[in-house]
Structure formats: structure tokens, C-alpha cells
Amino acid sequence: MNFNRKIGIMGGTFDPIHYGHLMLAEQIRTSFELDQILFIPAGNPPHKSANHKAVKMHRYMMTLLATASNLNFTVSDIEIKRDDVTYTIDTIKALKEKMSPEDELYFITGADAIILLDTWKNYRELVKYVKFIGATRPGIDEVLLAEKIGELSNDLGAHIELCSVPALAISSTDIRLRVGEGKSIKYLLPETVEHYIYKEGLYKNTDG
């Protein structure tokens, strides 16, 4: 086992995973010289009260297919195996137990989520376990973001860095709608995922 690894944690519902997710992960991996990106399809996240349009196992399989060609990408089923509501702090603590103490975890999220970080469960404990990489996008309140990062850094010792990545106007919601309406989703996501969606009959009846 290699020690002193820098591992990026990429969570999300991935319903379905698409090129926007993959591009973001690869850009951050290379920009921050991370050894690995670990994709973690969400199990039952607290902010998603409605049933997912695709069941957990389908989302996990699509993530496996999408990441298979990149040797620096791996996928964990740590959250989808759980039946209860999954929180980031619980997932990170479980991961830390399986890793070397020297491994560094970088939690990748949107810059808008950084602004709301102090609403997450046990966020004061979470910032001790991971460093954060916030992906910025047009429309983010940069002043508010800077203030929040300053507060979290000064008060809790949180380690937060920002990364500007190219914007891809692709969304999982749009892909689900396009499938439901019989429109093409080619070039929005890997062909392996596209074929899986059609093979399994996913998203045929969806309201978004």
C-alpha cells in the first residue's frame, strides 16, 4: 500500500454521471497533483428527500462505467450499501479508518456548498479530517464566499482552496428529461453510460 497519498473525494448522486463530473474531477486532480479521485455515489443524502430517479445500484454501476478508462479514478460503494440517511462526516470517518494516517483527503465540492458548510452535520469535526477544494462557477457571490472561507479558516482552522474550472453546461436533470422526451443524450456523457441507461430503461418516465 502506498502511504502519504493525496486523495480527492468526489461525492454526488450521479443520476446520471456525465462529462461535467468527469472533467471537474480530472481538472482538480491535475491542478492539485492528487494521486487519486474517489467517486462516492450518494446513498440517501439528507438534502434529497424525494426518491432518486435511478436506484442506488444503477447509479453506482453508471459511475463504475464512466470512470473505468481513467486509472486515477476509483469508485466506492460505502454510501449506497447503507440504508439510513448518509452524512458526509460519517462517510469520511469510515474512510479514514481504512486508510493510512498519512493519507490526505481533499473533499471536492461546489463553491456554493462552501458557503453553506456551517450547516452540515458536525462540520466542526469534518474540517479536521479533510481539506476542501471548492469549484467556482460564474454567478457565485465572491465576497460572501471569501468572508465564509475567512470565518471557517480563522475560527476552525479549516483548509479551503478554490479552483476555477471550465464550465460545461451539462446537468443530470437535463439528461433525465431528454431521455424521458426521447431526445438524444449523445456526447453529454460516456457512451458506456448512455448504453446502460437505454439497456436498463432508466428515466423513461420522469418529471426531472
N, C-alpha and C positions, 0 to 999 in steps of 0.2 A: 504494500500500500504506500502511495506517495503521501508525504506529510507536507505541511505548510502550503496547502493548496488554497487558491482563491476561487471560490465557487459562487457563481451568481444564481440566485433563486428567482425563478420566473413563475409566478402563480397566475391563475386565471381560470375562468370557466372553460375557455377554449371550445366554444359552442357555435360554430366550429373554429379550430385554429386556422389561421390564414397567414399570408405573406407579411402582413404588418407585424404580427407577433414575431415571426422568424427574423425579419430584418432588424427589428429592435434588439432582439437577443444577440444577434451577431455583431451589430454595431457596438453595443455595450461590451461584449466580450473582448473585442479587439481594442476598443478605446481604453479600457481599464486593465487590459492584459490579464483577463481571468482565465483560469485553467479549464473551466467547465461551466456550462449553463445547465442547471437542473430545472426542468419544467415540472410543475406540480399542478395537474388539473384539480380544480376545487372539488371538494366533496359536497358539503351542504353549507355554503358560506352564509353568514348571518344577514348579509345585505341582499340576498337573493331569495325572497320569500316564496315566489312562485316556482312551480315545478320547472326544471330545465327542459328545454325543447328536445334535448337528446339525453338519454340516461347516462349515468356516470361512466359505465363501461365503454359506451360508444365514444364519449369524449376522450377517454384515456387511449383507446385504440387509434383514434384520429391523430392524437398528439404523437404517439409512437410512430405512425406512418410518416407524419410531416417532418420529424426530426431525424429519421433513420439515416439520411445521407450525410449528416454532419457528425463527425466523430467527437466533436466537442460538446454535443448536446446529449443529454440523458433525460429520462422521464421517470418520475416516482409515482407510485400508486398509494402513497402514505395517506392521502386525504380521502380518496374515493373508497378506500376499504373501511372507512368509519361511517357509522350510521347516524351519529349525532351531529349537531352543528359544529363545523370546523372553524377554529380561530387560528390566525397566523402564529400567535405566541405558542400555542400547543404544538403546532407543526414544527416550528423552529426548535423547540426544546427536544422534541423527539428526534430530529435530525442531528442535533448536537451530540446526543447520546451515542450515535452510531459513527461519529466522525472523530478524527484526531483533534485533540485540544488546540493544536497549532493551526488547524484549518480556519480560514477566514470566510465568513458568509456575507455576501452582498445581496441585499434584498432589492430587487428591481421593481419599481412601480411608477405610476404616473406622477408628475409633479403636483397635480391636483390632489392626489392622495396624501402627499406630504403635508399639505395644508391642513388636512383633517386627521393627521397622525395621532393627535392627542385625544381622539375619540375612540381609538382602537382599544380592544381589551388588553389590559396590563401593558400599555405602551411604555411605561417607565421601565419595566423589566425587559421588554423587547429590545429597546435601544442598546442594552448591554450585550446582547447576543449577536446582533447583526449591524453591518454598515448599510446605509441606504443609498441607492442610486435613483434619483428622480429624473424621469424622461420628460423634458419640457416640450411644450407644443404651443402654437400660436393661440392667443386668447387667454393664457394664464395671467393672473394678476401678479406681476413680478414683484411689486412692492410688498404685497401681502405674503408672497412666498418667501422673500428674503427675511421679512420680520419673523415668520414662523420658524424658519431654519435657525435664525439667531436665538430665538427663545429656547428651542429644543437643544441646541448646542450648548448654550450657556447654563441652562437650568439642569439638564440631564446628561450632558456630555455626549449627546448624540452625534454620530458621524454621518453627515449627509452631503453627498455630492450631486451635482446636476449634470445632465448630458443632453445636448441638443442633437436630435436625430432627424433624418429626412422624414417628412410626413407622407404617409401613404393613406389615401382616402379609402380605406377598406374597413368594413365593420362586420362583425359576426351577425349582427341584427339584419343588415342589408343582405348578406349571403342567405340567411334563412328565408327572408322574404322572397328573394329571387328564385330560390328552389320551389317555394310554395306557389309562385306565379308561373313556374315553368320557364324562367329566363336562364340564360347562360351564366355560369359562375366560373368559367374557364379563365385562367390566368389571375384569379383572385386568391387562389390557394393551391397547394401542390396537387398534381394530378392524382396521386395516390389517395389523398383525402377526398377529392372530388368523386373518384370512383367508389370509395367506401360509402359516401353519402347516398349515391344512387343505388348501390347494391343493397344497402340496409333500409332503403326507403325513408331516410330521415328528412324531416322538415317539410313533408308534403302538405301537411295541413298546419299552418302556423299563422299567428297574427303578429309575429315579430318577437 
